[in-house]
Amino acid sequence: MSGRLETMESDLDSDIDIFELLPDGTPKIELHTEEDEQHHLWSTEVDDTSHTLPCSFAIGVFLGLVAGVCFGVVTVIVDKAQEGGASPMLVLFFQSAIGIAVSIPVMRYKKCPVIDYLKPQISLLVLNAIAEAIGRITLYFAFEYGLAGDVSSITFGAVPIITPIIAGLFLGDKWNVTDILSTVINIAGIILVTGPSFTKGAQVVSKRDATISTILSLVTAITLSLSAVAIHALPDVNMFVINLYVGVIGLVGTLPTLFISNVVTWTLSVEVWVYVFSSAFCYLLGVLAIMAALQMENAATIVLLANLQICVAYVGGVFFLGENVGVYEITGSALIIFSSFIVALYTWWTNRKRSQALQLASSNIKK
């Protein structure tokens, strides 16, 4: 009889998680059900029990910054490729193709399923891939119609605002005072670095083209924000699976545009092809870094950190593209870096305090 009771207790314990103590001193318990598993897809809580070292509290922050650096380097490399005659659409095509080529063998090695997921997961995978593909294409055409400074300011300035709104509506993420302050500083820095036309009193494109470019920039910001939130809601899906979906749908989207645009030439020099493939691999590294970061931290936090790409692209432009050094650009870069520092420090401190609270609650339960 006692053996049977022990077995029943063991089975029950496997389905129970102890989170905290109730006011009367008894442990609060929750039972896992199938509905709980599906609800977990939309949970934004971080598993703090995996944190054991001080540096582990900032892994997601570090990956977000790595993504920003990679995307900034990609911008510089793509500019070099364009100087050699490569179309940005051609670069997008190879970014998708290489993403697929790398993801498939990794998935086979890790034995990751392609479609064997819950319906909410499949929906989010497809949503993310479509949003990513639309965002990249609309960003390309936004640059075609408008000024680079205007497009960059609108797109990268809007993403930190739109992302927390979407995350708050669908995931329940909260936007605190630190996030708001960092966002304001970040956007101010972006405006100073990119130099939109309204800061210079210049307008060298028609109102029609400027309107089209603005609309496309906003669409890009919305789709990239949707993508960030969707990835954040997929903590249990391997990032190479997410990247495979992005690559396949991106390839389908860029391939027809590649030929419709009628600006693509395949007869490029070896140096230019090196730039094209280098940008694709660097972009893949950035994508994997930001996916891993989004699975660890809030989407609003990571998109702010990833905006470091504006600074990296500017510095790369100065050293490799011969761009001028200006007071506004230096000040803007300093503001972006400062906002990233605030976000990084706050996230590290919050993760550390949360982990300590969980450890204290766990030790009290054991006593």
C-alpha positions in Angstrom: 0.0 0.0 0.0 2.8 2.4 0.9 4.5 1.6 -2.4 1.4 2.5 -4.3 1.0 5.8 -2.4 4.6 6.7 -3.2 4.0 6.0 -6.9 0.9 8.2 -6.8 2.8 11.0 -5.1 5.6 10.7 -7.6 3.1 10.9 -10.5 1.4 13.9 -8.9 4.7 15.7 -8.2 5.7 15.4 -11.9 2.7 17.5 -12.9 3.1 20.2 -10.1 5.3 23.2 -10.0 5.8 25.2 -6.8 6.0 28.9 -7.5 5.7 30.7 -4.2 4.3 30.6 -0.7 0.8 31.8 0.1 0.2 34.2 3.0 -0.7 31.4 5.4 2.7 29.7 4.7 1.4 26.9 2.4 3.0 26.5 -1.0 1.0 27.7 -4.0 0.8 25.0 -6.6 -0.4 24.8 -10.2 -1.3 21.8 -12.3 -0.1 21.4 -15.8 -2.9 20.8 -18.4 -2.9 20.8 -22.2 -4.4 24.2 -22.1 -1.5 25.4 -19.9 1.0 24.1 -22.5 -0.7 26.1 -25.2 -0.9 29.2 -23.0 2.9 28.9 -22.4 3.3 29.8 -26.1 2.1 33.3 -25.2 4.0 33.6 -21.9 6.8 36.2 -21.7 8.3 35.0 -18.5 11.9 34.1 -18.4 13.2 30.9 -16.8 15.4 32.5 -14.2 16.4 29.2 -12.7 19.0 28.7 -15.4 20.9 31.8 -14.2 23.8 30.7 -12.0 26.6 33.3 -12.8 26.4 37.1 -12.7 27.1 37.3 -16.5 24.3 34.8 -17.2 21.8 37.5 -16.4 22.8 39.5 -19.5 23.1 36.7 -22.1 20.0 38.0 -23.9 21.3 41.6 -23.7 24.6 40.5 -25.1 23.0 38.7 -28.0 20.8 41.7 -28.8 23.9 43.9 -29.0 25.7 41.3 -31.2 22.7 41.4 -33.5 22.9 45.2 -33.7 26.6 45.0 -34.6 26.0 42.4 -37.3 23.2 44.3 -38.9 25.3 47.5 -38.9 28.2 45.6 -40.6 25.7 44.2 -43.1 24.6 47.7 -44.0 28.3 48.7 -44.8 28.9 45.6 -46.8 25.8 46.0 -48.8 26.8 49.6 -49.6 30.1 48.3 -50.9 28.3 45.6 -53.0 26.1 48.3 -54.5 29.1 50.4 -55.4 30.2 47.4 -57.5 26.8 47.0 -59.2 25.0 44.6 -57.0 21.3 45.2 -56.4 20.0 45.2 -52.8 17.3 42.8 -54.0 20.0 40.4 -55.2 21.5 40.6 -51.7 18.1 39.8 -50.1 17.8 36.8 -52.3 21.1 35.3 -51.2 20.4 36.1 -47.6 17.3 34.0 -47.8 19.0 31.2 -49.8 22.0 31.0 -47.4 19.7 31.0 -44.4 17.9 27.9 -45.8 21.2 26.2 -46.7 22.5 26.6 -43.2 19.3 25.8 -41.3 18.5 22.5 -43.0 21.6 20.5 -42.0 21.5 22.0 -38.4 17.9 20.9 -38.1 18.7 17.4 -39.4 21.5 17.1 -36.9 19.4 18.3 -34.0 16.4 16.3 -35.3 14.1 19.3 -35.2 10.7 18.8 -36.7 9.6 21.1 -39.6 5.8 21.1 -39.2 5.1 18.9 -36.1 4.1 21.8 -33.8 1.0 23.0 -32.1 -1.3 25.1 -34.3 -0.5 28.4 -32.4 3.2 27.7 -33.0 2.7 27.1 -36.7 0.6 30.2 -37.0 3.4 32.3 -35.3 6.1 30.7 -37.5 4.3 31.6 -40.7 3.3 35.1 -39.4 6.9 35.8 -38.5 8.2 34.7 -41.8 5.6 36.7 -43.8 6.2 39.8 -41.7 9.9 39.5 -42.1 9.7 39.0 -45.9 7.3 42.0 -46.3 9.4 44.2 -44.1 12.6 43.5 -46.0 11.0 44.1 -49.4 9.1 47.3 -48.3 12.3 48.7 -46.8 14.1 48.1 -50.1 11.4 50.1 -52.0 11.3 52.8 -49.3 14.9 53.5 -50.0 14.2 53.5 -53.7 11.5 56.2 -53.3 12.8 58.3 -50.4 15.8 59.7 -48.8 18.0 57.3 -46.8 17.9 59.5 -43.7 14.1 59.8 -43.7 13.6 56.1 -44.2 16.0 55.1 -41.5 14.6 57.6 -39.0 11.0 56.6 -39.6 11.7 52.8 -39.6 14.1 52.4 -36.8 12.5 55.2 -34.8 9.1 53.6 -35.0 10.0 50.0 -34.2 10.8 50.7 -30.5 7.4 52.4 -30.2 5.3 49.9 -32.2 6.9 46.7 -30.7 5.9 47.3 -27.0 2.4 48.3 -28.1 2.0 45.0 -30.0 3.7 43.0 -27.2 1.4 44.7 -24.6 -1.7 43.9 -26.5 -1.0 40.2 -27.3 1.6 39.1 -24.7 0.8 41.4 -21.8 4.3 42.9 -21.7 4.5 46.1 -19.7 6.4 49.3 -20.8 8.0 50.8 -17.8 9.6 54.2 -17.2 13.1 52.9 -18.0 11.9 51.6 -21.4 10.2 54.9 -22.2 13.2 56.9 -21.3 15.5 54.7 -23.3 13.2 54.8 -26.3 13.1 58.6 -26.3 16.9 58.8 -26.1 17.3 56.1 -28.7 15.0 57.8 -31.2 16.7 61.2 -30.6 20.0 59.5 -31.4 18.7 57.9 -34.6 17.4 61.2 -35.9 20.8 62.9 -35.3 22.7 60.1 -36.9 20.5 59.5 -40.0 19.8 63.2 -40.6 16.3 63.2 -42.0 15.4 66.0 -44.4 13.3 67.9 -41.8 16.4 68.5 -39.7 18.3 70.0 -42.7 15.4 71.9 -44.4 16.1 70.0 -47.6 13.6 68.2 -49.8 15.1 66.7 -52.9 12.3 64.2 -53.7 8.7 64.9 -54.8 5.8 64.9 -52.4 4.4 61.8 -54.1 7.7 59.9 -53.7 8.1 61.1 -50.1 4.6 60.0 -49.2 5.1 56.5 -50.7 8.5 56.2 -48.9 6.9 57.2 -45.6 4.1 54.7 -46.0 6.5 51.9 -46.9 8.8 52.9 -44.0 5.8 52.6 -41.6 4.8 49.2 -43.1 8.4 48.1 -42.6 8.3 49.2 -38.9 5.0 47.4 -38.3 6.1 44.2 -39.9 9.4 44.1 -38.2 7.7 44.8 -34.8 5.3 41.9 -35.5 8.2 39.7 -36.3 10.0 40.5 -33.1 6.8 39.8 -31.0 6.1 36.6 -32.8 9.6 35.3 -32.2 9.4 36.3 -28.5 6.2 34.2 -28.3 8.1 31.1 -29.6 10.5 30.3 -26.8 10.3 26.5 -27.3 11.0 26.5 -31.1 14.6 26.1 -32.3 15.8 29.3 -33.9 17.0 27.4 -37.0 13.4 26.2 -37.5 12.3 29.8 -37.3 15.0 30.8 -39.7 14.0 28.1 -42.2 10.5 29.5 -42.3 11.9 33.0 -42.8 14.2 31.8 -45.5 11.6 29.9 -47.5 9.0 32.6 -47.5 11.6 35.2 -48.0 12.9 33.4 -51.1 9.4 33.1 -52.5 8.9 36.8 -52.0 12.3 38.1 -53.3 12.6 35.8 -56.3 9.8 37.3 -58.4 10.7 40.8 -57.2 14.3 40.1 -58.2 13.3 39.8 -61.9 10.4 42.3 -61.9 12.7 45.1 -60.7 14.8 44.5 -63.8 17.9 46.0 -62.2 19.7 42.8 -61.4 22.9 41.8 -63.1 24.6 38.5 -62.5 27.9 39.5 -64.2 29.6 40.9 -61.1 33.3 40.9 -60.2 34.7 38.4 -57.7 35.1 41.2 -55.2 31.4 42.2 -55.4 30.3 38.5 -55.1 32.5 38.3 -51.9 30.6 41.3 -50.6 27.3 39.7 -51.4 28.0 36.4 -49.7 29.7 38.1 -46.8 26.7 40.2 -46.2 24.5 37.1 -46.3 26.5 35.2 -43.7 26.8 38.3 -41.5 23.1 38.8 -41.8 22.5 35.2 -40.8 24.6 35.6 -37.7 22.7 38.7 -36.8 19.3 37.0 -37.3 20.3 34.0 -35.2 21.6 36.3 -32.4 18.4 38.4 -32.3 16.2 35.3 -32.4 18.0 33.8 -29.4 17.8 37.2 -27.7 14.1 37.6 -28.3 13.5 34.1 -26.8 15.2 35.3 -23.6 14.1 38.9 -23.1 11.2 41.2 -23.9 10.8 42.2 -27.5 10.9 45.9 -26.7 14.2 45.5 -24.9 15.9 43.7 -27.8 14.7 46.0 -30.5 16.2 48.9 -28.6 19.5 47.1 -28.2 19.5 46.1 -31.9 19.3 49.7 -32.9 23.0 49.8 -32.2 23.2 49.0 -35.9 22.7 52.7 -36.7 26.0 53.5 -34.8 27.9 50.6 -36.3 26.7 51.5 -39.8 27.7 55.1 -39.3 31.2 54.2 -38.0 31.7 51.7 -40.8 30.6 54.4 -43.3 33.2 56.8 -42.0 36.1 54.3 -42.2 35.2 52.3 -45.3 32.9 54.5 -47.4 34.5 57.9 -46.8 31.5 59.5 -45.1 31.9 62.8 -43.3 32.3 63.0 -39.5 29.8 65.5 -38.0 28.9 66.7 -34.6 25.3 65.7 -35.0 26.2 62.1 -36.0 28.7 61.7 -33.1 26.2 63.1 -30.6 23.5 60.8 -32.0 25.7 57.8 -31.8 26.5 58.6 -28.2 22.8 58.8 -27.4 22.1 55.5 -29.0 25.0 53.8 -27.1 23.8 55.5 -23.8 20.2 54.2 -24.3 21.6 50.7 -25.0 23.6 51.0 -21.7 20.5 52.0 -19.8 18.5 49.1 -21.2 21.3 46.6 -20.7 22.0 47.6 -17.1 18.3 47.7 -16.2 17.6 44.2 -17.8 20.7 42.7 -16.0 19.6 44.1 -12.7 15.9 43.0 -13.1 17.0 39.5 -14.1 19.3 39.3 -11.1 16.7 40.4 -8.6 14.1 38.1 -10.0 16.5 35.1 -9.8 17.4 36.0 -6.2 13.7 36.2 -5.3 13.0 32.7 -6.8 16.0 31.2 -5.1 14.9 32.7 -1.8 11.3 31.3 -2.2 12.7 27.9 -3.2 15.0 27.8 -0.1 12.0 28.7 2.2 9.9 25.9 0.7 12.7 23.4 1.3 12.9 24.5 4.9 
